[in-house]
Amino acid sequence: MRLRINDNELEVEVFGADDAPVLIAHHGAPGLGSRAEPRATFAPFADTFRVIVFDARGSGISEGNGPFTHEQWVADVDGLREWAGVETFVMAGGSYGGFISMEYAIRHPSRVRALVLRDTSADHENDKAARANALSSTRVDIDVPKFDRINDGVVWDDDDLRDCWREILPLYDHVYDPAKVIEKVEATPYRYQTHNFAFSVNIPNYDIKDQLHRITCPTLVTVGRDDWITPVASSETITSLIPNARLVVFEKSGHSPQVEEAELWRQTVRDFLREVGADDR
């Protein structure tokens, strides 16, 4: 469905009963990501939650009115909360969606019943490790100019974004499957202007470590052992700075344990949400 949130149309899908506790999941990779990943990940939770997934402003097939700032994306999440008619909800986000999820919980601590994070970071220090991991990889001989364009947010157009994305995709999974890389390249919606703003403007100024103590809800931090771009150390930092956080590392995953160890990851999240009472009606 199309919803007008903060003067921008968002493509939104909802799963589960109207009276169930709400879970809003934010995808990663602005300009590359879409609701497809959180839909596959969290739609199974519709037996317990009213799950809301969406293409963020400027991503997928949502409208692309700026600004593409963290403040705006956080405001859009709160607009979805208001549309859903709830005071509190479970916030979930992976990768860049984890940035927005943490920033929402910082700005609106009383709104978040529980926070579920996956393969994310509280600053941009992971960029150094990511570059080293990419350049030392034996899976692919990295085209450095392409790597720099996508990482620095200076890709030329949607076609160039696709080429640069194809370049780094082999790095993401625990087990490399070239056929899956081709599938991902073809399935990705490309919005280069959103990507460029996120990586050239937002990321260089991103550091919320000194604000994480303001997150008051129970928090689950998950990460794949072989995550090349937001390594385990990034999740360890988050866990150490959020007062009520716990860390779970998935040993047979890269950047996407919700895919590579899907059953274990979902059960881990379900157990956590049940334990902290986030699934209570």
C-alpha positions in Angstrom: 0.0 0.0 0.0 1.0 3.6 -0.5 1.0 5.8 2.6 1.8 9.5 2.7 4.2 10.0 5.6 5.7 13.4 6.2 4.9 14.6 2.7 6.5 11.6 1.0 4.8 8.5 -0.3 6.1 5.3 1.2 5.5 1.8 -0.1 4.4 -0.2 3.0 3.4 -3.8 3.7 1.7 -5.0 6.9 1.5 -8.6 8.2 -0.4 -9.9 11.3 -3.4 -9.1 13.4 -4.5 -5.5 13.9 -4.5 -5.9 17.7 -1.1 -7.5 17.9 2.0 -5.6 19.3 3.7 -3.7 16.5 7.1 -4.5 15.1 8.6 -2.0 12.5 11.6 -3.2 10.6 13.9 -0.9 8.7 16.0 -2.2 5.7 19.6 -1.3 5.1 21.5 0.1 2.2 19.7 3.4 1.3 19.4 3.6 -2.4 20.0 -0.2 -2.7 17.9 -1.8 -0.1 14.1 -2.3 0.1 11.4 -3.8 2.1 12.2 -7.2 0.5 14.8 -8.2 3.1 12.8 -7.2 6.3 9.7 -8.8 4.7 11.4 -12.1 4.3 13.0 -11.8 7.7 10.1 -10.6 9.8 6.9 -11.7 8.0 7.1 -15.0 9.9 6.8 -13.0 13.1 3.2 -12.1 12.1 1.9 -15.0 14.2 2.8 -12.8 17.2 3.3 -9.2 15.9 1.8 -6.8 13.6 4.8 -6.5 11.3 5.3 -3.3 9.3 8.0 -3.2 6.6 8.5 -0.4 4.0 10.7 1.1 1.4 12.4 4.0 3.1 12.2 7.5 1.5 14.3 7.4 -1.6 14.7 3.6 -1.7 12.8 0.8 -3.4 9.7 2.2 -5.0 8.9 4.8 -2.4 8.9 8.5 -3.4 12.2 10.2 -3.2 11.6 13.7 -1.8 14.6 14.8 0.2 16.2 15.2 2.6 17.8 11.8 2.9 19.1 12.5 6.4 19.0 10.3 9.5 16.7 12.8 11.1 14.2 12.5 8.3 14.3 8.7 8.2 13.8 8.6 12.0 10.8 11.0 11.6 9.4 8.7 8.9 9.5 5.8 11.3 7.6 7.8 13.9 5.1 8.7 11.2 4.5 5.0 10.6 4.1 4.5 14.3 1.5 7.2 14.4 -0.3 5.7 11.4 -0.3 2.3 13.2 -2.0 4.0 16.1 0.4 2.7 18.8 2.3 4.4 21.6 5.1 1.7 21.7 6.5 -0.9 19.4 9.5 -3.1 18.7 12.1 -1.5 16.5 14.3 -3.7 14.3 17.0 -2.8 11.7 20.0 -4.3 10.0 23.1 -2.7 8.6 22.3 0.9 7.8 18.8 0.2 9.1 20.5 -0.4 12.4 21.8 3.2 12.3 18.2 4.5 12.0 16.9 2.1 14.6 19.4 3.2 17.2 18.9 6.8 16.4 15.1 6.3 16.7 15.6 4.7 20.1 17.9 7.6 21.2 15.4 10.2 20.2 12.3 8.4 21.3 13.3 6.1 24.2 9.8 5.8 25.7 8.4 4.6 22.3 10.6 1.5 21.9 9.6 -1.7 23.8 12.6 -3.6 22.5 15.4 -3.1 19.9 16.7 -5.7 17.6 19.9 -4.9 15.7 21.7 -6.9 13.1 25.2 -6.3 11.6 25.5 -2.6 12.2 27.7 0.0 13.7 27.6 3.1 16.0 30.1 5.1 14.0 32.0 4.9 10.7 35.2 3.4 12.1 34.3 0.1 10.5 35.1 1.7 7.1 38.8 1.1 7.8 38.4 -2.6 8.5 35.9 -3.0 5.6 38.5 -1.6 3.1 41.2 -3.8 4.5 38.9 -6.9 4.3 37.9 -6.1 0.7 41.4 -5.5 -0.6 42.7 -8.7 1.1 39.8 -10.9 -0.1 40.7 -14.0 -2.2 37.1 -14.1 -3.6 37.4 -11.2 -5.9 40.1 -8.9 -7.2 38.6 -5.6 -6.1 38.4 -2.8 -8.7 39.6 0.0 -6.4 38.0 2.9 -8.2 34.6 1.2 -8.2 35.0 0.3 -4.5 35.9 3.9 -3.7 32.9 5.3 -5.7 30.4 3.2 -3.9 32.0 3.6 -0.5 32.4 7.4 -0.8 29.0 8.0 -2.3 30.1 9.4 -5.7 28.7 6.9 -8.2 27.7 8.4 -11.5 24.2 7.1 -12.0 22.1 4.0 -11.4 24.0 1.9 -13.9 27.3 2.8 -12.2 25.8 2.0 -8.8 24.8 -1.5 -10.2 28.4 -2.1 -11.4 29.9 -1.0 -8.2 27.4 -3.1 -6.2 28.2 -6.2 -8.3 31.9 -5.6 -7.5 31.5 -5.9 -3.7 28.6 -8.4 -3.4 30.9 -11.5 -3.3 32.2 -10.2 0.1 29.0 -10.4 2.0 28.2 -14.1 2.5 29.8 -16.7 4.7 29.7 -19.1 1.7 30.3 -17.5 -1.7 27.8 -18.5 -4.4 28.3 -16.6 -7.7 24.8 -17.5 -8.8 23.3 -15.8 -5.8 25.4 -12.7 -6.4 23.9 -12.4 -9.9 20.4 -12.9 -8.5 21.0 -10.1 -6.0 22.3 -7.7 -8.6 19.2 -8.3 -10.7 16.8 -8.0 -7.8 18.2 -4.8 -6.4 16.4 -1.5 -7.0 19.0 1.2 -7.7 18.5 4.8 -6.5 22.0 6.4 -6.8 21.1 9.8 -5.5 19.9 8.4 -2.2 23.0 6.2 -1.9 25.3 9.1 -2.7 23.8 11.4 -0.1 23.9 8.7 2.6 27.5 7.8 2.0 29.0 11.2 1.1 27.1 13.3 3.6 25.6 11.2 6.4 28.3 8.6 7.0 31.3 10.9 7.4 29.5 12.6 10.2 28.0 9.5 11.8 29.1 8.7 15.4 26.5 8.1 18.0 28.6 6.2 20.6 28.3 9.0 23.2 24.4 8.8 22.9 23.9 5.1 23.1 23.5 5.3 26.9 20.2 7.0 26.2 18.7 3.8 24.8 16.7 2.4 27.7 14.9 -0.6 26.2 16.1 -4.2 26.1 18.4 -4.6 23.1 19.5 -7.6 21.1 22.6 -7.1 19.0 23.3 -9.8 16.4 26.2 -10.2 14.0 27.7 -12.7 11.6 31.2 -13.9 12.6 32.5 -13.3 9.1 30.9 -9.9 8.5 33.4 -8.0 6.3 31.8 -4.5 6.5 30.5 -4.2 10.0 32.7 -6.7 11.9 32.0 -8.3 15.2 34.0 -5.5 16.9 31.4 -2.9 15.9 28.6 -5.0 17.6 30.8 -5.4 20.7 31.1 -1.6 20.9 27.3 -1.2 20.7 26.7 -3.8 23.3 29.2 -2.3 25.7 27.5 1.2 25.4 23.8 0.3 25.6 22.9 -0.4 29.2 20.5 -3.3 28.7 22.1 -5.0 25.6 23.2 -8.5 24.8 25.3 -9.8 21.9 24.8 -12.9 19.9 27.4 -13.9 17.3 26.4 -16.3 14.5 29.3 -18.4 13.6 28.3 -19.5 10.1 27.3 -16.1 8.7 28.7 -13.1 7.0 26.7 -9.8 6.9 23.3 -11.6 6.8 22.7 -14.2 9.6 19.0 -13.7 9.2 19.5 -15.4 5.8 22.4 -17.7 6.3 21.3 -19.0 9.6 17.7 -18.0 9.3 16.1 -20.6 11.6 18.6 -20.0 14.5 18.5 -16.3 14.0 14.7 -16.1 14.2 14.5 -18.3 17.2 17.1 -16.2 18.9 15.0 -13.1 18.2 11.7 -14.8 19.3 13.3 -16.0 22.5 14.6 -12.5 23.3 11.3 -10.7 22.6 9.4 -13.2 24.6 11.8 -13.0 27.5 11.6 -9.2 27.7 7.8 -9.2 27.3 7.9 -7.3 24.0 5.3 -9.7 22.6 2.7 -9.0 25.3 -0.6 -7.6 24.1 
